[in-house]
Amino acid sequence: MIPIKSEQLRVALLSHLIHLLDMGEVETLLDAGLSPDLLDTLRTASVRDLNAIAGMSQLDVSVHFAPATLEAAYRRHEAMTESRQLMEYHVQHGAHPQLLVHLFKMTMEQIREQRALLCPEPQARGRPPLPKPEVREAVQQAWPRICSSYPPQRQYVELHYVFPDLSIATLWYVVHEFDDCETA
């Protein structure tokens, strides 16, 4: 348990108890050991009363964190931040809408919004021109190694690091250059 000494936090926690009462969470508060009489007293307490009670040294307030859930929440936050940064990198470097939909489950409206936000210059429409054959061959050779080393949302970013002069859309077209030929 971590003791709470800050009067502001104590007032906030007492206010939270009152909020729980207002939301009908009486059983939760009773299960936590608060008596019905104390709950009635809290319900009718003024802000001045709460501030005075929060400032009393004999009020023992502490918080308990489940470390595993705090760690999991932090890891989830990191993953969400990384995903957002990868999506922004893809948008800023001209990723094909189909790739954005596939990797980030974005709608066309979200793609338009992100492009307007992240790319002040309008992007060229249509299929980008393919690079010279030797560059396409180098991309095709690098792609399997990158695919086996990185998760899907990172693959085109890593490929773009190797070929920074090409847009991600161009890289996408080079990687998928022979897709139609293989299915025919």
Steps between C-alpha positions, in 0.01 A plus 500: 500500500622845413404771752337812358612816683396762244188690614396551138508125433316430823222744406486342154470151651228609744319664207535174309331314786210743478491453123478123550210556737326719243553228236335241724819308585396459866585127508854572381550750781342271761725215381799733548406531868317832509194498726155617386516783756834619365364488144203716605741745665714516186197549280400814691854638551576844363814583303626687805450186710687285245792746494518505879487119527763460227739724695481294818811295571307212659320432171675193362469493123702266283481357154575152376622424150508156350851517349421251224204705377698824522777338293247365250338844467839657439595240236161552331559875499846451345356271233227751415755782481727295273209405276394866471859604418530227237168602345613863491832400339311304232269794430781756492699288256220443252369153588237357267147517651458125461809448716370740766166319507673162528760591764309748715133419429443859390198621309542719192365793703767444767767479230385832353499660846850374582636612164348846547649518849846355430565590137454871428589453133242311294624159393514391138204290400518173313766238477853632556760423233710193569874550552768364269518120466816471710336690787186284472720190513679632812162564666382149407819352650474700825130428553515132616768577760295792635179294504665228705655747745219747577128500580267612217449859619878552505596330172444789259661745744814285506491466121462879475808546721697299242344686203420849639475662156193291417156556648341216693238484223776443243655234722158336538458487120849356455441232765168409335622547142459136407190416710265503197741291292515224762121462521442500123 
